[in-house]
Amino acid sequence: MDKVLKGQIGTEVLDGVFSVKKNVADSLADLSCKKTTKPKTLSSHISYLNRANTYRTGISSICVGAVSINDDLSDKLTLKIVTELANAIDKNDVAKIKELKQQYQDKKEFVKAKDFLNKKCKEVWDVFENKTTKLSPPYEAMKALGITNQPSLETLLADSLKYYEKDNGTTTVDVILSILANENINYTFEDVYEYLKKSNKKEKYKYNLITVSYLATKLEYDEMRLGDLGIEQNIVKKLFKTLSVKDKIKCIWKNFNTLKYCYGI
């Protein structure tokens, strides 16, 4: 087919067309949105930024390396700060981070750069892709900058509390157990409890019986602490009656004054 076309149109013209098509294809491959290998450093993960600036043609955003680049990082100063901070984080260089903060912290571009890197750290050192293998991210440098690779408890739990407690399923309990079992998430059950207590003051979530049972057991039927979560006393009392004698004695021993007040023990 190529030979026929060349005979009709002319070899030089078609060679030029096929050459252009190849160059376009190569360029599209370079700008492909498909992720390849997982980058091991923050700097390599964001290296597309400098390449993207080269390809900018006034379009509001382009897609490179599975990331949409918007105008927030199009200015040179923001890009410079991002690059310098990323290099310092990769080296876990706390002193350099402090130096850069001192130099740029009063600039709006610094805030943009910090927020951007906070998101990127969660991608590079993804706690969900490495649930059982302990990661070693540059914690000290990230802490010095005020960013983290760990999702907030609100990110992890809010949707479950809002949408899935109504189905009387185990979703919330499963999420909490997953959080506590994850090698790279540092939250304890006490952290979860404090988050739930804070959320109750704001949202007044109504937990289903499975969640109440789990929380009551973990909190050893401490009426005051369960009350802080908005769990009604009559529900806790019913659950307490279902415990084995051994577990009842354990709860009474640890929370005698509370249980005496609540249950007349």
Rosetta blueprint (number, residue, H / E / L):
1 M L
2 D H
3 K H
4 V H
5 L H
6 K H
7 G H
8 Q H
9 I H
10 G L
11 T H
12 E H
13 V H
14 L H
15 D H
16 G H
17 V H
18 F H
19 S H
20 V H
21 K H
22 K H
23 N H
24 V H
25 A H
26 D H
27 S H
28 L H
29 A H
30 D H
31 L L
32 S L
33 C L
34 K L
35 K L
36 T L
37 T L
38 K L
39 P L
40 K L
41 T L
42 L H
43 S H
44 S H
45 H H
46 I L
47 S L
48 Y H
49 L H
50 N H
51 R H
52 A H
53 N H
54 T H
55 Y H
56 R L
57 T L
58 G L
59 I L
60 S L
61 S L
62 I E
63 C E
64 V E
65 G L
66 A L
67 V E
68 S E
69 I E
70 N L
71 D H
72 D H
73 L H
74 S L
75 D L
76 K H
77 L H
78 T H
79 L H
80 K H
81 I H
82 V H
83 T H
84 E H
85 L H
86 A H
87 N H
88 A H
89 I H
90 D H
91 K L
92 N L
93 D L
94 V H
95 A H
96 K H
97 I H
98 K H
99 E H
100 L H
101 K H
102 Q H
103 Q H
104 Y H
105 Q L
106 D L
107 K L
108 K H
109 E H
110 F H
111 V H
112 K H
113 A H
114 K H
115 D H
116 F H
117 L H
118 N H
119 K H
120 K H
121 C H
122 K H
123 E H
124 V H
125 W L
126 D L
127 V L
128 F L
129 E L
130 N L
131 K L
132 T L
133 T L
134 K L
135 L L
136 S L
137 P L
138 P L
139 Y H
140 E H
141 A H
142 M H
143 K H
144 A H
145 L H
146 G L
147 I L
148 T L
149 N L
150 Q L
151 P L
152 S L
153 L H
154 E H
155 T H
156 L H
157 L H
158 A H
159 D H
160 S H
161 L H
162 K H
163 Y H
164 Y H
165 E H
166 K H
167 D H
168 N L
169 G L
170 T L
171 T H
172 T H
173 V H
174 D H
175 V H
176 I H
177 L H
178 S H
179 I H
180 L H
181 A H
182 N L
183 E L
184 N L
185 I L
186 N L
187 Y L
188 T L
189 F H
190 E H
191 D H
192 V H
193 Y H
194 E H
195 Y H
196 L H
197 K H
198 K H
199 S H
200 N H
201 K H
202 K H
203 E H
204 K L
205 Y L
206 K L
207 Y L
208 N L
209 L H
210 I H
211 T H
212 V H
213 S H
214 Y H
215 L H
216 A H
217 T H
218 K H
219 L L
220 E L
221 Y L
222 D L
223 E H
224 M H
225 R H
226 L H
227 G H
228 D H
229 L L
230 G L
231 I L
232 E L
233 Q H
234 N H
235 I H
236 V H
237 K H
238 K H
239 L H
240 F H
241 K H
242 T L
243 L L
244 S L
245 V H
246 K H
247 D H
248 K H
249 I H
250 K H
251 C H
252 I H
253 W H
254 K H
255 N L
256 F H
257 N H
258 T H
259 L H
260 K H
261 Y H
262 C H
263 Y H
264 G L
265 I L
